[in-house]
Every structure is written in C-alpha cells, then in structure tokens.
Amino acid sequence: MHVLGISGSLRKASWNSGLLRAAGELLPEGMSLEIVDLRDIPLYNQDHDGPNAPEAVIQLKQRIRAADALLIATPEYNGSMPGVLKNAIDWVSRPANDSPFSGKPLAIMGAGGISGTIRAQLALRQVAASINTFPLNRPQIQITRAWEKFDAEGNLTDEQSRQEIRAQLEALAAWTRRLRGE
C-alpha cells in the first residue's frame, strides 16, 4: 500500500513535515510512504489549468493518482489551513471530472500550538468533501504544544505522539482496504 504524504508547511524545521518523517519511521508492514514537497507549485491561475498546467502540478497529480491513500499534515494559520496547501489542492482538483483526489482515502494530522490544528483540520475536512476524498475519522492526530515535542530540526521526539501516529497509520491501512472492498 503506497501512501503519499503532503505537508502544508514549507518551513525548513516544520513540525508538520516532522510528523510525516516520523510516520515514515512508523509504517505498518506492507505500507510505503512518499513525501512530496509543495514549494514548486505556483499560485493557482485558471489560465494555466488543464493541459497547460505547470510541470510541478502535473507531477503532483501523477503522484496522487498513483497513491493508494493520502496523508496530509497541516499547520494552522489564522484559524485555517495554510494557503500553500489550499493552493495545491486547487491545482490538483481541476478539472473536477478528472481529479486524482476523487475516491482517495485520506488521513489528516497536524502539530501546532495550544489547540493543535483543530480548525485547520476541520477546514481540510470541508474541502475533502468537495474534492471527494474519504477522510479517516479516528484516530485524530492533533499535536498540541508542539514546541515541547519536537527538536530544533523539526524531528518528533515525543513517544506518546509517535504511538498515536502508528495507530493512525494502521487505521489508514484498514480504511484503505475497506474502501477497496478487501
């Protein structure tokens, strides 16, 4: 089972990119994780959509289409998901009748401040309904007080959080198999 990981942060020592790296260390047997970087995705412009899409967008669409499931780690900016993540979703989801998101299982995680990333995750769930992905409901990963759980390079050091990620990955594998009818 191949999972594509997407971080909604471009920051070098991003806690959310750190969550994906930790997930890569905690994969259940039979699961692989590929992490993509959104830094080369330009701002969405409908004039360059479809066959005129930038190469970085075309490659992201191909990777999403090839994945069995998605794992998105999102920070929370101003009570919602960051623009870089929403921008990538806007590019990839068009045209709607050929979106590689459609029908994909999705797990969501996030690391942030006092309230974790609950509002960003809710915003992402709302968008997920619009692009026809199927979010895993539980377990939820909302790492609060992230500055206490990551080192200076953005690596997750908190063992409880690592156990929660492991449980979410196992649940994502089961969810993906269920949606496939296995």
trRosetta pair geometry for C-beta under 8 A, 3 or more apart (Angstrom, degrees):
i j d omega theta_ij theta_ji phi_ij phi_ji
1 30 5.9 56 12 135 92 88
1 31 4.8 -27 72 -107 101 72
1 32 7.3 174 86 23 49 67
1 68 4.8 -102 -158 68 74 156
1 69 6.8 16 172 9 109 111
1 173 5.9 145 60 -126 164 87
1 176 6.0 111 -149 100 135 152
1 177 7.9 -73 -85 -58 140 84
2 31 7.9 162 -86 -159 22 57
2 32 5.2 -17 -113 65 67 102
2 34 6.8 12 -174 -1 99 109
2 66 6.9 -37 100 134 144 85
2 67 5.4 -125 112 -133 94 58
2 68 5.1 120 53 2 65 97
2 69 7.9 165 91 31 46 69
3 31 6.2 17 -7 -174 115 103
3 32 6.9 -179 27 87 73 48
3 33 4.9 -23 73 -104 102 71
3 34 7.4 174 88 25 51 67
3 67 6.3 56 -146 -162 22 112
3 68 6.7 -56 -72 61 54 87
3 69 4.9 -27 -110 75 84 92
3 70 7.0 149 -163 -106 76 13
3 71 5.3 40 167 -11 121 112
3 169 7.9 -104 -17 -138 169 92
3 172 7.0 51 -104 133 138 139
4 33 7.8 147 -103 -156 15 59
4 34 5.5 -27 -113 70 64 95
4 35 7.9 138 -170 -99 54 26
4 36 6.3 10 -174 -10 101 113
4 63 5.6 126 -122 147 140 98
4 64 6.0 -125 63 -101 164 52
4 66 7.8 103 -56 75 126 80
4 67 3.7 -82 -15 -82 109 153
4 69 7.6 -175 24 92 70 44
4 70 5.4 -28 67 -112 90 68
4 71 7.1 179 86 27 41 74
5 20 4.2 128 168 -145 141 120
5 23 6.5 157 -100 75 141 138
5 24 7.5 -84 -10 -58 157 96
5 33 5.3 35 -24 -175 119 105
5 34 6.7 -176 22 86 82 39
5 35 4.2 -32 75 -102 114 73
5 36 7.1 170 80 16 57 67
5 70 7.9 142 -91 -167 29 57
5 71 4.6 -26 -103 75 74 105
5 72 7.6 162 -157 -85 52 31
5 73 7.0 16 -171 -4 98 103
6 20 8.0 -179 47 -92 14 145
6 35 7.7 166 -75 -153 28 63
6 36 5.7 -14 -97 58 75 100
6 38 6.9 65 -161 -50 95 113
6 70 6.8 -10 6 -168 111 103
6 71 7.3 160 22 85 66 53
6 72 4.9 -18 68 -110 98 77
6 73 7.3 -176 90 28 48 67
6 85 7.3 118 139 -128 114 93
6 88 7.2 -168 -166 108 136 152
7 14 6.1 104 172 115 141 150
7 16 4.9 138 -149 117 97 100
7 17 4.3 6 -108 -82 166 72
7 19 7.8 144 -106 53 101 94
7 20 5.6 -103 -62 -9 102 140
7 35 7.1 26 -17 -166 101 108
7 37 7.7 -9 44 -113 104 52
7 38 7.3 -138 73 3 68 108
7 72 7.9 159 -90 -159 23 57
7 73 5.0 -19 -111 68 70 104
7 74 7.9 164 -162 -82 46 40
8 16 6.1 -38 47 128 77 162
8 38 7.7 12 -122 15 34 152
8 72 6.8 54 -38 179 100 97
8 73 6.7 -143 11 97 83 54
8 74 3.9 37 11 -121 144 71
8 75 5.7 -144 89 23 106 72
8 81 5.9 -103 -146 -169 156 94
8 82 4.7 144 159 39 106 110
8 84 6.2 142 -170 78 62 95
8 85 3.4 -23 -123 -56 101 131
8 120 7.6 -175 79 176 164 134
9 14 3.8 154 106 -136 134 138
9 15 7.6 69 19 46 167 61
9 16 4.7 128 7 50 123 120
9 17 5.9 -110 73 -27 106 94
9 73 7.7 -55 12 109 100 96
9 74 7.9 143 -30 -145 84 37
9 75 5.0 72 -67 -11 114 122
9 82 6.7 109 -83 9 58 160
9 84 7.5 116 -105 61 18 138
10 14 7.3 143 70 -58 14 137
10 38 6.8 -100 -80 73 92 92
10 39 5.3 110 -133 -88 113 92
10 84 5.9 -169 -31 -108 108 173
11 14 4.2 129 70 -70 91 87
11 17 7.5 -155 71 3 73 124
11 154 7.8 160 111 -87 98 142
12 154 7.4 -168 121 -15 55 140
13 18 7.7 19 178 -49 56 118
13 150 7.9 137 164 143 95 129
13 152 6.6 -52 -147 156 151 49
13 153 5.5 -133 -123 -165 102 27
13 154 3.7 -179 -174 -38 60 107
14 17 3.8 80 77 11 115 105
14 18 6.4 -167 100 -10 61 84
14 75 7.3 -105 -157 -46 103 124
14 154 5.4 51 59 -140 35 146
15 18 5.2 -56 -154 36 34 121
15 19 6.7 44 146 -28 65 94
15 75 7.2 104 58 -90 99 101
15 111 3.9 -115 137 94 121 131
15 112 7.4 172 76 -70 144 38
15 143 7.1 -143 159 87 125 136
15 146 4.4 22 -141 173 161 143
15 149 7.9 72 -145 79 119 96
15 150 5.1 -134 -115 -30 89 160
15 154 5.9 -135 -77 -145 37 85
15 156 7.8 89 -160 -77 73 82
16 19 5.4 -34 -151 20 40 115
16 20 7.2 38 150 -13 60 97
16 73 3.9 161 -175 136 89 107
16 74 6.2 71 -137 -82 149 1
16 75 5.1 -114 -28 -47 137 79
16 109 7.7 158 -142 103 82 86
16 110 6.2 -18 -106 -134 109 60
16 111 5.6 -166 -73 35 63 93
17 20 5.7 -52 -158 35 40 111
17 21 6.5 42 145 -19 68 102
17 35 7.6 91 -151 -176 81 140
17 73 6.9 172 -67 85 27 139
17 154 6.1 20 72 153 98 142
18 21 5.5 -49 -145 35 37 112
18 22 6.3 39 153 -19 66 103
18 111 7.2 -35 66 28 106 156
18 150 5.5 72 115 -127 170 126
18 154 4.0 -151 -58 156 118 81
18 155 5.5 -163 -141 -102 113 22
18 156 5.1 144 149 -36 106 80
19 22 5.7 -54 -150 37 31 112
19 23 6.4 37 149 -24 64 103
19 73 4.4 162 72 -126 125 143
19 109 5.3 -162 162 115 147 129
19 110 7.5 -114 -13 -111 167 16
19 111 5.7 178 -50 -19 122 117
19 141 7.1 132 -157 139 135 140
19 143 7.1 -159 -87 -3 121 140
19 156 6.3 83 -91 -54 48 134
19 165 6.8 -173 -165 -101 83 132
20 23 5.3 -47 -147 32 35 116
20 24 6.6 42 151 -23 63 99
20 33 7.3 -177 -174 163 84 134
20 35 5.0 110 148 -111 134 125
20 71 6.9 141 -116 113 90 116
20 73 5.2 -124 -45 -2 94 140
21 24 5.6 -49 -157 29 35 117
21 25 7.0 30 147 -15 62 103
21 35 7.4 -17 -72 -51 60 162
21 154 7.9 97 21 118 138 96
21 155 6.8 -73 92 -118 138 72
21 156 7.5 172 75 7 93 98
22 25 5.7 -59 -157 36 38 110
22 26 6.2 14 153 -6 70 118
22 155 7.5 127 -64 -164 94 63
22 156 4.1 -13 -64 37 143 135
22 161 7.6 6 147 120 166 102
22 162 5.9 -121 -177 -110 124 84
22 165 5.7 92 117 59 112 175
23 26 5.8 -75 -141 49 32 101
23 27 7.0 66 158 -66 65 76
23 33 5.9 150 117 -113 101 168
23 71 6.3 178 161 151 167 158
23 109 7.8 170 -62 25 130 157
23 165 5.4 -126 -88 179 74 124
23 169 6.1 152 -153 -72 93 125
24 27 6.5 -10 -153 -33 30 109
24 33 4.7 -131 -99 72 76 132
24 35 6.9 -63 -59 -33 129 118
26 162 6.2 180 -77 -173 143 85
26 165 5.4 97 68 106 156 108
26 166 4.5 -109 175 -84 124 82
26 169 6.1 159 111 11 97 151
27 31 4.5 -148 -173 85 107 103
27 32 6.9 41 -161 -101 163 23
27 33 5.9 -152 -79 -15 128 110
27 169 6.0 -130 -122 176 47 151
28 31 5.1 64 62 9 76 124
28 166 7.7 112 -59 -165 81 75
28 169 5.7 176 -12 124 94 106
28 170 5.2 108 -58 -92 138 73
28 173 5.5 -71 55 -23 141 156
30 173 7.4 95 87 -142 106 136
31 169 6.6 166 98 175 165 109
31 173 5.7 -95 -69 -87 130 118
33 71 7.0 -29 -132 33 112 141
34 63 6.8 -128 107 -163 136 117
34 67 7.4 -132 46 -93 113 108
36 60 6.3 115 173 -119 155 86
36 63 5.8 128 -72 108 138 161
37 40 7.2 68 106 5 96 91
38 41 5.0 -42 -170 14 75 123
38 60 7.8 53 -109 -103 71 142
38 84 5.4 122 113 162 137 106
38 85 7.1 -124 -55 -87 175 50
38 87 7.9 121 176 77 127 102
38 88 5.0 -78 -133 -65 124 141
40 56 3.9 -160 117 -112 107 150
41 54 7.6 152 -138 75 48 131
41 56 5.3 -147 -82 122 54 125
41 57 6.2 96 -130 -76 87 76
41 60 6.7 12 -85 -26 118 153
41 84 7.5 118 67 -166 117 79
41 87 6.4 146 122 117 120 108
41 88 5.0 38 131 -95 174 87
41 91 6.2 -146 -164 12 117 158
42 45 7.3 -30 117 3 114 106
42 48 7.9 5 77 82 132 152
42 54 5.6 104 14 -14 115 160
42 56 7.4 125 -9 53 76 128
42 57 7.8 -63 33 -41 81 111
43 87 6.2 -78 -129 -144 51 134
44 49 8.0 33 -167 -79 86 100
44 87 5.4 -159 -23 -154 99 77
44 90 4.5 -41 -76 105 159 129
44 91 5.4 -147 -100 -64 96 79
45 48 4.9 49 84 22 101 103
45 49 7.5 -150 97 -39 51 80
46 49 5.0 -23 -152 -16 49 128
46 94 7.9 -92 -118 162 80 169
47 52 7.5 -66 138 101 55 144
48 52 4.9 -119 -153 120 53 105
48 53 6.2 106 144 -107 81 36
48 54 6.5 32 151 -35 132 79
49 52 6.6 38 57 61 27 93
49 53 6.1 17 -149 -75 30 87
49 91 7.8 -158 -115 -139 82 62
49 94 5.4 -42 -158 116 126 135
49 95 7.6 104 155 -58 118 73
50 53 6.4 178 65 -32 21 94
50 94 7.3 -77 -58 132 65 98
50 95 6.4 31 -91 -35 92 102
53 57 4.3 -106 169 87 115 131
53 58 5.4 143 95 -55 114 83
53 61 7.6 56 111 -13 161 137
53 91 6.9 114 -144 -169 120 101
54 57 4.9 94 62 6 78 104
54 58 7.2 -145 99 -6 40 88
55 58 5.5 -54 -146 36 36 113
55 59 6.3 35 156 -19 68 105
56 59 5.9 -54 -148 37 30 111
56 60 6.4 31 153 -19 63 106
57 60 5.7 -53 -147 36 32 111
57 61 6.4 35 153 -20 65 104
57 91 4.6 -112 -132 167 120 133
57 92 7.0 -157 -162 -73 84 65
58 61 5.7 -53 -150 34 30 113
58 62 6.5 31 151 -19 63 105
59 62 5.6 -54 -150 35 33 113
59 63 6.4 31 154 -19 66 105
60 63 5.7 -54 -147 36 33 110
60 64 6.3 31 155 -17 66 106
60 88 6.6 -111 173 -162 162 105
60 91 7.3 60 73 101 137 124
60 92 5.9 -93 117 -84 112 115
61 64 5.9 -57 -148 38 29 109
61 65 6.2 31 154 -20 65 109
61 91 8.0 -114 -57 129 100 92
61 92 5.4 175 -88 -133 77 83
61 100 5.3 147 -165 -2 71 136
62 65 5.7 -54 -145 37 29 112
62 66 6.3 24 157 -16 64 110
62 100 7.8 -149 -76 -78 14 161
63 66 5.9 -59 -146 40 29 108
63 67 6.5 36 154 -32 64 105
64 67 5.8 -51 -150 22 32 115
64 70 6.9 8 -137 -85 89 118
64 92 6.0 69 10 -164 160 139
64 100 4.1 117 101 114 107 130
64 101 6.5 -28 164 -70 138 60
64 104 7.1 -64 178 -71 92 161
65 100 3.8 -92 -69 -128 77 126
67 70 6.2 88 114 -72 146 67
67 104 7.0 44 92 -138 102 127
68 105 7.5 -3 139 38 70 110
68 176 5.6 63 144 -168 106 139
69 104 6.4 142 -129 -178 40 86
69 105 4.2 -34 -120 76 101 102
69 106 7.0 -175 -171 -76 80 31
69 107 7.1 40 158 -4 120 94
69 172 5.7 140 148 171 157 108
69 175 7.6 100 -119 87 140 100
69 176 4.6 -82 -58 -88 128 129
70 101 7.8 -13 -25 -129 153 76
70 104 5.3 54 -8 145 109 130
70 105 7.1 177 27 92 70 53
70 106 4.7 -12 69 -110 104 76
70 107 7.3 -173 96 29 57 62
70 133 6.8 -45 38 -147 134 140
71 106 7.7 165 -83 -159 30 55
71 107 4.9 -9 -113 65 76 100
71 108 8.0 180 -157 -80 50 26
71 109 7.1 4 -177 9 91 108
71 169 7.9 -2 -99 -100 142 81
71 172 6.9 -5 -83 -126 101 167
72 85 7.2 96 -167 -150 122 127
72 106 6.7 -1 4 -167 107 103
72 107 7.5 174 27 87 63 51
72 108 5.4 -16 69 -113 94 70
72 109 7.5 170 91 31 48 64
72 124 6.5 -164 101 -168 143 148
73 108 7.9 148 -90 -165 32 51
73 109 5.0 -24 -106 78 77 91
73 110 6.1 148 -166 -90 60 51
73 111 7.4 1 -173 4 108 88
74 81 5.1 -48 -166 -127 141 95
74 82 6.9 -168 -160 12 89 89
74 85 5.8 8 -116 -71 106 172
74 108 6.8 -21 12 -162 110 97
74 109 7.7 149 21 82 65 42
74 110 4.8 -39 69 -93 65 115
74 117 5.8 163 96 164 82 148
74 120 4.8 -158 124 143 120 126
74 121 6.6 163 61 -76 122 64
74 124 5.8 -178 -7 -51 162 146
75 82 5.8 40 66 -33 96 120
75 110 6.4 154 -92 -155 23 103
75 111 7.3 -37 -99 69 71 62
75 112 5.8 123 -151 -86 69 101
75 117 6.2 -140 -159 -106 26 130
75 120 6.6 177 114 -85 32 175
76 79 6.8 15 176 -111 105 14
76 80 7.0 133 -154 57 74 14
76 81 7.4 -59 -112 -91 53 35
76 82 8.0 -158 -130 -44 12 78
76 110 6.6 76 -36 168 89 144
76 112 4.9 2 24 -97 104 162
76 113 7.7 -96 60 20 116 92
76 115 7.8 -51 57 86 166 96
76 116 7.6 93 -11 122 135 47
76 117 4.2 -179 -36 -133 107 75
76 118 7.6 3 -78 38 150 44
76 119 5.7 90 -144 62 130 90
76 120 3.7 -139 -98 -26 79 122
77 80 6.7 -40 71 68 67 65
77 81 7.4 16 33 148 89 19
77 82 4.6 76 7 -93 130 75
77 83 7.4 -63 73 -9 146 75
77 120 7.4 75 17 -90 56 123
79 119 4.7 -55 -167 129 64 155
79 120 7.7 179 159 -57 25 68
80 119 6.2 -73 -76 133 41 101
80 120 5.7 99 170 -103 24 64
80 123 4.5 74 -147 -51 83 168
81 85 4.9 -89 162 76 116 131
81 86 5.6 134 95 -50 113 95
81 120 4.5 110 -78 -159 57 88
81 123 5.0 -146 -10 92 93 123
81 124 5.2 99 -63 -62 138 92
81 127 7.6 -61 19 4 148 142
82 85 5.1 92 67 8 81 101
82 86 7.2 -157 98 -1 41 90
82 120 7.5 10 -19 -134 64 129
83 86 5.6 -60 -142 44 37 107
83 87 5.7 43 158 -27 71 108
84 87 5.7 -51 -144 34 25 116
84 88 6.7 26 156 -18 60 104
85 88 5.9 -55 -152 34 31 108
85 89 6.5 30 152 -17 65 106
85 124 7.5 -38 137 -99 137 111
86 89 5.6 -55 -149 38 34 113
86 90 6.3 39 151 -24 66 103
86 127 7.1 -142 -120 -95 84 160
87 90 5.7 -52 -150 31 30 113
87 91 6.7 30 153 -17 63 103
88 91 5.8 -52 -152 34 34 111
88 92 6.2 20 158 -11 68 112
89 92 6.0 -63 -141 44 29 103
89 93 5.7 25 165 -23 67 117
89 101 7.5 49 -148 -73 82 151
89 127 6.0 36 150 160 160 139
89 131 6.6 -112 -174 -48 105 156
90 93 6.2 -60 -136 35 21 108
90 94 7.0 8 167 -13 56 113
91 94 6.8 -88 -170 33 24 101
92 99 6.9 84 137 -153 70 87
92 100 6.4 -70 178 47 103 101
92 101 6.3 102 123 -38 110 107
93 96 6.5 11 156 -97 84 65
93 99 4.7 6 -151 -127 51 131
93 101 5.6 -21 -100 15 80 137
93 130 7.8 26 -163 116 155 95
93 131 4.6 -91 -118 -118 125 116
94 99 7.0 21 -44 -88 15 96
95 98 5.2 49 69 34 91 96
95 99 7.2 -125 94 -52 39 75
96 99 5.6 -18 -143 -28 36 118
96 131 8.0 -133 -129 -126 83 61
99 102 4.8 109 79 -25 95 98
99 131 6.0 -134 154 -163 155 89
99 132 7.1 126 78 45 131 110
100 104 7.4 41 144 -42 66 131
101 104 5.6 -92 -164 20 45 122
101 131 4.3 -9 109 152 148 117
101 132 6.5 124 113 66 92 75
101 133 5.1 -69 174 -58 95 102
102 131 7.0 -119 -70 160 60 67
102 132 4.3 17 -126 88 71 127
102 133 7.5 -111 -105 -67 19 56
103 132 6.4 -3 -37 137 49 106
103 133 7.5 -33 52 -114 13 45
103 134 7.1 1 -161 -13 33 110
103 179 7.6 151 -180 166 79 127
104 133 4.9 -31 68 -126 86 93
104 134 7.0 -169 91 25 37 80
105 133 7.4 101 -149 -176 5 86
105 134 5.3 -42 -105 74 52 101
105 136 6.7 48 -178 -48 96 93
105 172 6.5 139 138 -162 125 79
105 175 5.2 143 -150 119 135 105
105 176 4.5 -127 28 -89 158 74
105 179 5.4 -175 -64 17 109 152
106 128 5.8 -140 63 -133 158 132
106 133 4.4 49 -24 154 133 128
106 134 6.3 154 17 71 86 43
106 135 4.7 -45 80 -95 104 59
106 136 6.7 -149 89 0 49 77
107 135 7.4 119 -97 -154 27 67
107 136 4.6 -4 -97 29 76 129
107 168 5.6 125 -169 165 137 107
107 169 7.5 -159 61 -90 175 45
107 171 7.5 122 -105 88 126 96
107 172 4.3 -59 -43 -88 135 125
107 175 7.7 141 -66 48 96 146
108 121 5.1 131 137 -139 135 98
108 124 5.7 149 -124 99 141 139
108 125 7.0 -94 -7 -64 162 84
108 135 6.1 -9 -12 -143 113 115
108 136 7.6 -172 12 54 72 84
108 140 7.6 -13 81 -137 90 77
108 141 7.5 -165 109 46 53 89
109 140 8.0 155 -106 -177 61 52
109 141 3.5 -7 -127 76 97 128
109 142 7.7 -149 -155 -65 57 40
109 143 7.7 41 174 -11 95 99
109 165 7.0 33 -117 -109 158 87
109 168 6.6 108 -72 124 117 171
110 116 6.2 108 95 164 99 89
110 117 2.9 -71 126 47 143 147
110 120 5.9 143 -120 79 165 124
110 121 5.7 -137 3 -57 134 105
110 141 6.8 144 25 104 47 83
110 142 6.0 6 65 -118 89 60
110 143 6.9 -146 107 29 46 82
111 116 7.2 -70 -132 -149 28 74
111 117 6.8 10 29 -21 13 119
111 143 3.7 -14 -111 67 81 124
111 146 4.1 98 166 -103 102 133
111 149 7.3 -132 -146 76 126 125
111 150 7.2 86 159 -37 155 129
111 156 8.0 -149 -77 -95 155 105
112 115 7.2 -21 95 75 120 60
112 116 5.2 100 49 -178 98 28
112 117 4.4 126 -9 -61 129 80
112 120 7.6 135 -43 14 149 133
112 142 7.9 -38 31 -169 97 75
112 143 7.1 129 18 81 51 74
112 144 7.1 -25 74 -115 67 46
112 146 5.8 79 -1 -14 4 126
113 116 7.5 -121 62 -47 44 14
113 144 7.0 -9 119 -153 30 69
113 145 7.1 36 -168 -78 37 39
113 146 7.2 -61 -68 13 31 94
114 144 6.1 19 -169 -161 23 108
114 145 6.8 44 -97 -62 45 76
115 118 5.5 -79 154 19 99 113
115 119 7.4 41 117 -10 131 95
115 142 8.0 -46 152 170 54 125
115 144 6.8 -52 -156 -113 3 108
116 142 3.3 63 158 170 161 94
116 143 5.9 133 -128 62 96 30
116 144 4.5 -67 -60 -71 81 75
117 120 4.3 -46 179 47 95 119
117 121 5.5 101 114 -28 89 96
117 142 5.9 -150 42 -135 69 83
117 143 7.8 22 0 46 99 67
118 121 5.8 -58 -145 38 28 110
118 122 6.4 30 155 -20 64 105
118 142 5.6 28 -67 -133 77 146
119 122 5.6 -49 -146 35 34 112
119 123 6.4 37 153 -19 64 103
120 123 5.7 -53 -150 36 32 112
120 124 6.3 32 151 -19 65 106
121 124 5.5 -52 -145 37 34 113
121 125 6.4 39 152 -23 65 102
121 140 7.3 91 162 -156 162 113
121 142 6.8 -90 -10 -89 151 103
122 125 5.6 -50 -148 33 33 114
122 126 6.6 37 151 -21 63 101
123 126 5.6 -51 -154 31 34 114
123 127 6.6 30 150 -13 65 104
124 127 5.6 -54 -148 40 36 110
124 128 6.1 47 148 -30 66 103
125 128 5.3 -46 -145 29 33 120
125 129 7.0 40 154 -22 61 95
125 135 5.5 -59 -121 -2 85 168
126 129 6.1 -48 -161 25 33 110
126 130 7.1 28 145 -14 61 106
127 130 5.4 -57 -156 37 41 114
127 131 6.3 17 155 -3 74 109
128 131 6.2 -66 -141 49 30 94
128 133 4.5 -78 -158 63 89 104
128 134 7.7 178 164 -48 115 9
128 135 5.0 59 133 -41 165 111
129 132 7.6 28 -178 -76 30 35
134 175 7.6 -171 118 165 110 114
134 179 6.0 151 73 -102 157 144
136 168 7.2 130 105 -161 146 84
136 171 5.8 119 -170 125 139 109
136 172 5.6 -89 -46 -93 156 71
136 175 4.9 -117 -98 -41 103 170
137 140 7.7 -46 162 -58 46 92
138 171 6.9 -111 107 -163 55 162
139 164 6.2 -130 127 -162 141 83
139 167 5.1 31 19 114 143 117
139 168 5.1 -104 67 -79 94 80
139 171 6.1 157 11 -3 76 155
140 168 7.9 76 -113 -99 6 121
141 161 7.6 84 -153 -158 102 82
141 164 5.6 138 -108 133 90 116
141 165 6.2 54 -108 -87 145 67
141 168 5.5 -49 -39 -46 116 157
143 146 5.3 76 122 -91 110 89
143 149 6.0 -123 -174 69 122 155
143 158 7.7 147 -141 54 118 145
143 161 5.5 37 -106 -126 115 130
145 148 4.8 3 141 18 103 119
145 149 6.9 103 102 -13 75 103
146 149 5.5 -77 -148 47 44 104
146 150 5.8 10 168 0 85 115
147 150 7.0 -64 -124 45 23 92
148 158 7.5 62 114 -70 78 125
149 156 6.3 -6 145 -145 93 72
149 157 6.3 -173 180 55 47 75
149 158 3.7 -33 -145 -23 99 131
149 161 5.7 77 -173 -13 139 151
150 154 5.6 -9 177 -144 132 33
150 155 6.2 147 -157 68 79 34
150 156 5.7 -43 -99 -93 80 44
150 157 6.4 144 -120 7 23 89
150 158 7.8 -51 -52 -8 49 98
151 154 7.3 -51 70 18 66 17
151 155 4.9 -3 36 54 107 92
151 157 5.5 90 -39 -38 90 127
156 161 5.9 -122 -169 100 123 129
156 162 6.3 148 126 -71 124 88
156 165 7.8 76 121 -20 170 149
158 161 4.1 62 91 13 111 114
158 162 6.7 176 95 -15 58 84
159 162 5.4 -53 -148 34 37 115
159 163 6.5 40 154 -21 67 101
160 163 5.8 -53 -153 33 32 112
160 164 6.6 33 149 -19 64 104
161 164 5.5 -53 -151 35 36 114
161 165 6.5 38 151 -20 66 102
162 165 5.7 -50 -150 33 34 112
162 166 6.5 39 150 -22 64 103
163 166 5.6 -49 -150 32 34 116
163 167 6.5 34 151 -18 64 104
164 167 5.7 -53 -150 36 33 112
164 168 6.4 33 151 -19 65 104
165 168 5.6 -54 -148 36 33 111
165 169 6.4 34 154 -19 66 104
166 169 5.9 -56 -150 35 29 111
166 170 6.5 28 152 -17 63 106
167 170 5.8 -54 -149 37 32 111
167 171 6.3 31 152 -17 65 107
168 171 5.6 -56 -147 40 33 111
168 172 6.2 38 152 -23 66 104
169 172 5.5 -48 -144 33 33 114
169 173 6.6 37 153 -21 62 100
170 173 5.7 -50 -153 32 32 113
170 174 6.6 29 150 -14 63 105
171 174 5.7 -54 -149 40 35 110
171 175 6.0 38 151 -22 68 107
172 175 5.5 -52 -141 38 31 114
172 176 6.2 35 157 -22 65 105
173 176 5.9 -54 -147 35 27 111
173 177 6.5 26 154 -16 62 106
174 177 5.8 -55 -149 38 31 110
174 178 6.2 33 152 -22 65 107
175 178 5.6 -54 -147 35 30 113
175 179 6.4 27 156 -16 65 106
176 179 5.9 -55 -146 38 29 108
176 180 6.4 27 153 -16 63 109
177 180 5.7 -61 -150 40 31 111
177 182 4.2 -80 -169 65 86 119
178 181 7.7 43 177 -70 31 24
178 182 7.3 -85 -68 51 23 74
